[in-house]
Amino acid sequence: MARELRGHSVKNLMNRILPLGQTCNRYLRRYGKSQPNIEMCCPLCGRTMHKHGCYYRTAAMRGRAIKIPIYRWYCPSCKKTLSLLPDFLIPWARYTTVMREIAVRRKMEGKSFAQIADLISSKAVAVSRCTVKRWYKRHLRQVEKVSLWLCKKLIQAGTEQDLLRQYTPGVNPTPQDTIYWFQKLLALYAPAHSFLRGYWQWLNKKLPIDNLL
Ligand SMILES: [Zn+2]
């Protein structure tokens, strides 16, 4: 059984997401060959970690899939390795966050999984209908806890709004109603300027690691 620390699994805790370049190209220009010069503290014991090389993983986006280095740090006391991800990826997704967000947005606009797969596929990177469906189902699973996290943040920031009243299910409540609620909360929480890379990439830097979108 995975060890737990304040409700987070250790496996998840050993990932950090930081803004290391908004796009793959920028990330590769800065860190394609050298490890970011960042001091990392162990999430388990708080000690300073040592740089510990990298592994390569695929980042798939519309039009291409490329290998990028993911740098690691090591804690000699806990004997655990931490991976540092650029903010356009989450640990367990091969596709960039903005691509998954666009797919879910299209679904909410009423497109079918097959139509969305067609829209976002390219010659180099084909996305199947099943993959789009998996992204959407994952979003439905995550969106409730992220919405509650947003409520907490808004309340801490002193909002006067009745946040539960923003949740307006129809006669037959559906899981999509929670996504609409999430979108309303996000509009209250996110700064008003436009998000070229989508909201999820911005939000994932702030969310607890188990809540990533
Ligand atoms: Zn440690």
Residues whose N, C-alpha, C, O or C-beta is under 5 A from the ligand:
A	BS01	ZN	C42 L44 C45 G46 C75 S77 C78
